[in-house]
Amino acid sequence: MRESRQQTSDLGMMLQGYGLTTAKILYHMPDHPHLLQTYIWQDYDVAPDFPVLFDFIDFWKEKLEGPLHSICFTHRRLIAPNEWRSVKGELVLH
């Protein structure tokens, strides 16, 4: 999935429903498990499934040492349905 997303233009991603997803991740520090550390993550993703975010969470669980405590995230579409319109012609004034 990641390769096809990389090859898509920004406008194409916007029209496919991609938006900016920001996640605040709290995790336990590996050396001091009683302390929490914050990590901020941002990428373009598609709501409501959020495949890119969940791929990152799976990567974190498999490869990184700090156990996750909690994740809060927000999502904003780049182009809302009412912001896109097709233009059929162009009027040029001298």
C-alpha positions as CSV (number, residue, x, y, z in Angstrom):
1,M,0.0,0.0,0.0
2,R,2.8,2.4,0.8
3,E,4.4,2.2,-2.6
4,S,1.3,3.1,-4.5
5,R,0.6,6.0,-2.1
6,Q,4.1,7.3,-2.7
7,Q,3.6,7.4,-6.5
8,T,0.2,9.2,-6.3
9,S,0.3,13.0,-6.8
10,D,-0.8,15.3,-4.0
11,L,-4.0,16.2,-5.8
12,G,-4.7,12.5,-6.5
13,M,-4.3,11.8,-2.8
14,M,-6.6,14.6,-1.9
15,L,-9.3,13.4,-4.2
16,Q,-8.9,9.8,-2.9
17,G,-9.8,11.1,0.6
18,Y,-6.4,11.3,2.2
19,G,-6.0,13.7,5.0
20,L,-3.4,14.7,7.6
21,T,-3.5,12.4,10.6
22,T,-1.7,13.5,13.8
23,A,-1.2,11.1,16.7
24,K,0.1,11.8,20.2
25,I,1.6,8.5,21.5
26,L,2.3,8.0,25.1
27,Y,4.7,5.1,25.9
28,H,6.6,3.7,28.8
29,M,10.3,4.4,28.7
30,P,12.2,1.1,28.4
31,D,14.8,1.9,31.1
32,H,12.3,3.5,33.4
33,P,8.9,1.8,32.9
34,H,7.1,4.1,35.5
35,L,7.9,7.2,33.3
36,L,5.8,8.1,30.2
37,Q,7.3,9.8,27.2
38,T,5.4,11.5,24.4
39,Y,5.9,10.9,20.7
40,I,4.1,13.0,18.0
41,W,3.5,11.2,14.6
42,Q,2.1,12.7,11.4
43,D,1.3,11.3,8.0
44,Y,-1.3,11.3,5.3
45,D,-4.0,8.6,5.9
46,V,-7.5,7.7,5.0
47,A,-10.4,7.8,7.5
48,P,-12.1,5.8,9.0
49,D,-9.8,2.8,8.5
50,F,-6.4,4.6,9.1
51,P,-4.2,1.9,7.5
52,V,-1.0,4.0,7.6
53,L,-1.5,4.7,11.3
54,F,-2.2,1.1,12.2
55,D,0.8,0.0,10.2
56,F,2.9,2.3,12.2
57,I,1.4,1.0,15.5
58,D,2.1,-2.6,14.4
59,F,5.7,-1.6,13.6
60,W,6.1,0.0,17.0
61,K,4.8,-3.1,18.8
62,E,7.1,-5.4,16.8
63,K,10.4,-3.4,16.6
64,L,10.5,-0.8,19.4
65,E,11.1,-1.4,23.1
66,G,8.8,1.2,24.7
67,P,5.4,-0.4,25.5
68,L,2.5,1.8,24.4
69,H,0.4,3.4,27.0
70,S,-2.2,5.4,25.0
71,I,-2.7,7.0,21.6
72,C,-4.9,10.1,20.8
73,F,-5.2,11.1,17.2
74,T,-7.0,13.6,15.0
75,H,-7.7,13.7,11.2
76,R,-8.4,16.5,8.8
77,R,-9.2,15.8,5.1
78,L,-7.2,17.9,2.7
79,I,-10.2,18.6,0.4
80,A,-13.7,18.5,1.7
81,P,-16.4,17.4,-0.8
82,N,-17.8,20.9,-1.0
83,E,-14.4,22.4,-1.8
84,W,-13.9,20.6,-5.1
85,R,-15.7,21.6,-8.3
86,S,-15.1,20.9,-12.0
87,V,-14.5,23.9,-14.2
88,K,-15.8,23.5,-17.8
89,G,-14.4,26.6,-19.3
90,E,-12.3,29.7,-18.9
91,L,-13.2,33.3,-19.5
92,V,-10.3,35.6,-20.4
93,L,-10.6,39.4,-20.1
94,H,-8.3,41.7,-21.9
